[in-house]
Amino acid sequence: MRDSTCGSACTRLVAPTSMPPNLPALLAASLSEVEAVARAAGYSPHYARVARREVLSGRPKPRADVVPARLAEALGEAFAWRSSTVERAADDDDGAQKRLVRLSDGEVVEAVRLPGTGTPSACLSTQVGCAMACRFCASGLDKVRRNLGAHELLEQVSHLRELGPVRRAVFMGSGEPTQNLTALAAAMDVLRDEAELGPRHLLVSTVGPPSAVDRLTALGRRFTLALSLHAADAATRASLIPTQARVVPEELLAAADRYWEATGRAYQVEVVLLGGLTDTPEAISALVDLLSPRRARAHVSLIAWNPVPGMAFARPDAAAVASALSALRAHGISARLRATVGGAADAACGQLRARVLADGAR
C-alpha cells in the first residue's frame, strides 16, 4: 500500500535498526571458515551451509527450528548475519520495490526487486556509483567510489528476498560489473551453488569495451550476457557514453559473438530509446543493419528511457516505440520492449541514491 505521506515517489525511511556488529560478514567468510565454527561448537559442518542458505533466502538470521539455538549463538558471535542494513524504501504500484542499502563503511547502494511475470528479479549494484558516465543515467552522477565485495552483492539478494521471492539476479544496477570481476564471479558461484539461481537466471550487463566482454568470457561461467549498445552509430554512442568514445559498435558486438561461440548462449542487445535520438527511423535502420547478420544469437531489449531530473533527454512517445519494435521484427530480429516499472519509485538506475545524497542524507 502506498504511504500517503511520501507522495508520488513513495520514498520512506525504514524503521531504524542497529548497525550489524563489527564482525566479518557470514557471506564474506568461506564455507570452510563457517564449518570450523560449527565444529568448534560441537555441531555437524552441514549446518554451515544451512545457515548461509537461510541468510541467502532473505532471513535476517536463521530460524530456530532450522539451526540449533546454541549454534546460532556461536555463529552470531563469530559473524554478522548481514553487514548491511536497509535504510530507505521506494515502492511503486506496479510492484517495483527499491531499497537503499547502507553498507558497513557508510556508503549506500541501490537494489531493486522487480515483479516480472512468474520470475521476480533482483537488480543488483556492483559498485558504489559508476565510472561509465552514461549521460542518460543517474548512476554516475557521484562517479565511482569503490567496488562492492562479493558478500555485499549477495546481501542485496538477501534484503530483496525478505520482501518476496527472487528467482533471477541481474547485475544491471549501479556500476560496471566488468570493473569488479573478482567479486562478480564469486557472487555468481554462491548464487548458483547455494541460492538456487542457475545460469539461465543470472544476467550480466556491460557497456564494454570489447576487452571487458572478453574478460567476462574468460571467466568460464555461463550466464546471459547483456550488451549495453544503445546506438548503432559510433558518433551517437560516443556522445551518450563519453568514456567509451573510441569503441566501435561492430567491434563490441564481435566480442559478444565470441561469448556466444564460447558458451552457446544467445546474448541481449540493450537499446535505451531516447526521444528524437535513438528512437528515430534512421537510428533503428542502422541497428537493423548491424544486427541482421546476428539474428540467431542476438536478442534486442528496447528500453523506454525513465526521465532523470536535470538530464536533457526526452522520453520516446508510444508511436516511436511501436515503430522501432515493428521495424526490428520485420527484419527477423528478435526484439521486445522491456516493461518500464518503478517510475514513481525512482527506479531508474541511481535515482534514489542521487536524490538521497542531494538531500544530504548520507
Secondary structure, 3 states (H helix, E strand, C coil): CCCCCCCCCCEEECCCCCCCCCCCEHHHCCHHHHHHHHHHCCCCCHHHHHHHHHHHCCCCCCCCCCCCHHHHHHHHHHCECCCCEEEEEEECCCCCEEEEEECCCCCEEEEEEECCCCCCEEEECCEEECCCCCCCCCHHHHCEEEECCHHHHHHHHHHHHCCCCCCEEEECCCCCHHHCHHHHHHHHHHHHHHCCCCHHHEEEEECCCHHHHHHHHHCCCCCEEEEECCCCCHHHHHHHCHHHCCCCHHHHHHHHHHHHHHHCCCEEEEEEECCCCCCCHHHHHHHHHHHHHHCCCEEEEEEECCCCCCCCCCCCCHHHHHHHHHHHHHCCCCEEECCCCCHHHCCCCCHHHHHHHHCCCC
